[in-house]
Amino acid sequence: MMKIAIVQAALQQSQVAENFQTIQALMEEATTNQPDVIVLPELWNTSFLPEDVKERADEDGKVSRQFLRQFAKNYQVNVVGGSVANRRGDKLFNTAYVYNRKGQELAAYDKAHLFSPAKENGYFEAGEASVTFELDGVKCGIVTCYDLRFPEWVRALALADAQIVFAPAAWPEVRNLHWDTLGRARAIENQLFVVSANSRGPVNGDEEALYGGHSAIIDPWGEYVVSPDLQVGVKYGEVDLSVIEGIRSSINVFNDRRPDIYDI
């Protein structure tokens, strides 16, 4: 069993110091339940895409990485650090960092699919590679928000033997039906667990535009281990990885795939 704590935070656009305080407080709250993994939402340092994101971004992720590294080490907990606005040279990336209990950086993933309807691709550079990593011996992968709409991207992680896919996001409430459906679909079709962490609250102070919350843990049958809700706070659940083998043996989609007739 793996105990997971998901931080569903209310973030403030461009208010980096305040967001750090918010995230730290919720992470400290999460540790009281002694989780194996703490998961954060997308762009928790700046919130999603303020106009001054380049100025607010963390140079080479240094401040964010040090914070996550030290927290993981101090509390001896694995941290899937959502993602942060990360400036490398004159380019900007939406980067997720992952740390083990010793504070060692296991992965850095640059979001591959940028949300063109919000002109995210006008601010950030797209990542070029998927990543996998091990948390307490469990093979995991990560996608960020819009990535979840691309089944082939998650399938690539499943083919790399991921048993859990983490999905930090800044997903709007108006599209919560899509968010819920996509998370369950990715879990079912790949016969793995999906752990999603979304923000909750106003977008740039606009009470009419809200991040949708609905962070969840979804099992390989598409059932909720942790059900979606709209409450700011920490959500807890346990993942029983032993169910994966039984599901894959009863409906073996990986054996029945036909990669000889499609290039995916």
C-alpha positions, 0 to 999 in steps of 0.5 A: 500500500502507498499512502498519498496526500494531495494538496488542493490549494487556492493560489494567487496569481503572481503572488509567489511568496504567498503561494509558497506559504500556502503550499508549505502550510498544506504540506505540513498539514499533510505530514500529520497523516504520515503519507508516503507521497505528497502531490502538488498542483501545477504552477503553484509558485505563480499560479497559471499564466500571469502576464508577468510570468517570465519575471516571476518565474524561478531561475532554473527552479532554484528556489522551488527545488531547494524548498521541495528538496529540503521539505522531502528530506526534513519530513522523510516523504516523497514529493511530487512537486506539481510544477513551477514556472521555471526560467532557463536562460531566456526560455521559460518552462512549465517544470515538474520536480520529483524528490524522494525521502532523502531529498534527492531529485528523481525527475524533472519533467517539462510539460510537453503539450502546451494549452494553445487556447490560453496561449500557453505556447506563447509563454513556455517552451514545450518539453521534448521527453516523458519521464519515469521514476521510482518512489519506494520501488514503485515505477511512476510517471507524470503528466501535466494538465493538458497532457492528460488529453493525449492518450498516447502520452500516457500510454507511453508511460504505461509501456514504460511500466508505470503503475502510477501516473501523477497529473498536476493541473490548473484545470478550470471548473467549467471543464470539470466533466472533461477532467473527471472523464479523462482521468478515469479513461487514462486509468482504465485504458492503461490499467494503472492508477491516476493521481490528479492534483488540481488547484481550487479557487478564483482565477486571478481574483475573478470569482466567475472563473474558478479552478475546478478542484476535483483532485482524485485518486483513480484505480485501474477500473476507473473507480475513485479511491479518493473522490473529487470535490471542491474543498480547498485542503489536503485529500488522503488515500491509499493505493493498493498496487497489488490490484494491477496484476489481477486486472491486467491478467483478466483483460490483457490489453497489453498482450492484445495490442496491435502495434504492427498496424498502428504506430503508437 
